[in-house]
Amino acid sequence: MSIDYAINLFPKIKRGFLFLNLQEYYRQIENNELIINQFINNKTPSNVKIILKICLTLIFHSKKPHYALVNEAVEFSKKFKKGSLVNGVLREFLRKKDLIKDNEKNVPKLFKANCDKIYTSNKIRSYIYESFFTKPKSFQIALKDNENNFYRKRVAFLNDKLRVNYFVQDIGNFEIINSIKSLYGEKKILDVCAAPGGKSILLSSYGFKVEALDKSQNQIDKFLENIKRLKLDIKISKKDFLNSKISSKYNSILLDAPCSALGTFRRNPDVVNKIDEKKLIMNQDIQVKMVDKSLNLLNKGGILVYIVCSFHSFETMGVIDKILQKHKNITVEGIQSDKMIKKENGYFINPYSFKEYGGSDIFFVTALRKKK
Ligand SMILES: C[S@@+](CC[C@H](N)C(=O)[O-])C[C@H]1O[C@@H](n2cnc3c(N)ncnc32)[C@H](O)[C@@H]1O
């Protein structure tokens, strides 16, 4: 269950508070685990540990009085007969609270291990670890170049409201499309996982004629709102790409595949807690099938760009390895960008290169050409 989904189960009035606290819960999960472990033993049930960590998050980050938070946690724990345990731990914690450092920055271990596999530079790694604890900046992208914008004449901060003819997108996302657009030889393009439309809209703004499809009506509705607001000519169809017949062939295809979204850890810190090898293998299986099908729809000489907002090797280089083993008529194209790090078969966004703009999400991108 995503944070968004869980929060939408609650009345609107409570959602903002819940969202900020849930984000903080996941940002502090490793730190709070280390603190809690000083007060419990290894027999403490996992549901009690979760309640304790939620309560610690609120003690450190909300303005509610501590006694009220503890009372609420104790009352809730009585439902499964753990009220006195929770009461004891929280009271002892509050007695010693001033001796405990609450500014530690321990990054979850699996997140760190996977990040270290990709980024060998200590400077970049430290920046990524640090950014796990920092709320990201929001950006808006202009449909047309504008001298007043700070990055490549297109990117502005989203400090207050969205401007006319601008749409919301991460700066790393913008960099990816900006650097691959010239690889496409033809401006008619099929975007097979297109909604809510960030990349299709950007491509359309660069003169591409986008045919978009997606299987989720909910996501398509968001896309349609943007198309209407920005008055764009983009055709979007509701289709399951893997299970529908597409009879045309294309010279230009974009596949922004579904993934763990690990690269969006700053705005969705819960993704870090969901790193699960079995799930990642399932993701890879779907991603390989999607690349496979996209390559079958590609004309000789055509370009397929594969993107995921993840830095896990299974969803990135692992997918391309499998594809290159299977398809001998494919080459990996070079991508020109000083904001990405090159690996064997693709590129990762380097968030450190966006330091002056507050960092970026992490994406993997590779451009595959079908040989003539
Ligand atoms: C990473 S998001 C795409 C984001 C989009 N390209 C953008 O820039 O805004 C992945 C999308 O793939 C869609 N998707 C997942 N499986 C699909 C399938 N089998 N066929 C078509 N779309 C699919 C999801 O609904 C989701 O909207």
The ligand as an SDF file (V2000), in Angstrom:
LIG
                    3D

 27 29  0  0  0  0  0  0  0  0999 V2000
    6.5750    5.2190  -14.2460 C   0  0  0  0  0  0  0  0  0  0  0  0
    4.8910    5.4040  -14.5930 S   0  0  0  0  0  0  0  0  0  0  0  0
    4.9170    6.3430  -16.0750 C   0  0  0  0  0  0  0  0  0  0  0  0
    5.1270    7.8070  -15.8310 C   0  0  0  0  0  0  0  0  0  0  0  0
    4.9340    8.6340  -17.1000 C   0  0  0  0  0  0  0  0  0  0  0  0
    5.7450    8.1740  -18.1930 N   0  0  0  0  0  0  0  0  0  0  0  0
    5.2440   10.0910  -16.8380 C   0  0  0  0  0  0  0  0  0  0  0  0
    6.3160   10.5770  -17.2540 O   0  0  0  0  0  0  0  0  0  0  0  0
    4.4020   10.7700  -16.2310 O   0  0  0  0  0  0  0  0  0  0  0  0
    4.4860    3.8240  -15.1950 C   0  0  0  0  0  0  0  0  0  0  0  0
    3.1050    3.7340  -15.8120 C   0  0  0  0  0  0  0  0  0  0  0  0
    2.9830    2.4520  -16.4190 O   0  0  0  0  0  0  0  0  0  0  0  0
    1.6400    2.0800  -16.3890 C   0  0  0  0  0  0  0  0  0  0  0  0
    1.5840    0.6330  -16.6540 N   0  0  0  0  0  0  0  0  0  0  0  0
    1.9480   -0.3730  -15.8460 C   0  0  0  0  0  0  0  0  0  0  0  0
    1.7780   -1.5550  -16.4800 N   0  0  0  0  0  0  0  0  0  0  0  0
    1.2850   -1.2650  -17.7050 C   0  0  0  0  0  0  0  0  0  0  0  0
    0.8940   -2.0610  -18.8250 C   0  0  0  0  0  0  0  0  0  0  0  0
    0.9650   -3.3820  -18.7930 N   0  0  0  0  0  0  0  0  0  0  0  0
    0.4360   -1.4310  -19.9160 N   0  0  0  0  0  0  0  0  0  0  0  0
    0.3620   -0.0880  -19.9680 C   0  0  0  0  0  0  0  0  0  0  0  0
    0.6930    0.7170  -18.9390 N   0  0  0  0  0  0  0  0  0  0  0  0
    1.1610    0.1300  -17.8280 C   0  0  0  0  0  0  0  0  0  0  0  0
    1.1850    2.5280  -15.0060 C   0  0  0  0  0  0  0  0  0  0  0  0
   -0.2200    2.6860  -14.9860 O   0  0  0  0  0  0  0  0  0  0  0  0
    1.9360    3.8420  -14.8340 C   0  0  0  0  0  0  0  0  0  0  0  0
    1.1160    4.9230  -15.1860 O   0  0  0  0  0  0  0  0  0  0  0  0
  1  2  1  0
  2  3  1  0
  2 10  1  0
  3  4  1  0
  4  5  1  0
  5  6  1  0
  5  7  1  0
  7  8  2  0
  7  9  1  0
 10 11  1  0
 11 12  1  0
 11 26  1  0
 12 13  1  0
 13 14  1  0
 13 24  1  0
 14 15  1  0
 14 23  1  0
 15 16  2  0
 16 17  1  0
 17 18  1  0
 17 23  2  0
 18 19  1  0
 18 20  2  0
 20 21  1  0
 21 22  2  0
 22 23  1  0
 24 25  1  0
 24 26  1  0
 26 27  1  0
M  CHG  2   2   1   9  -1
M  END
$$$$
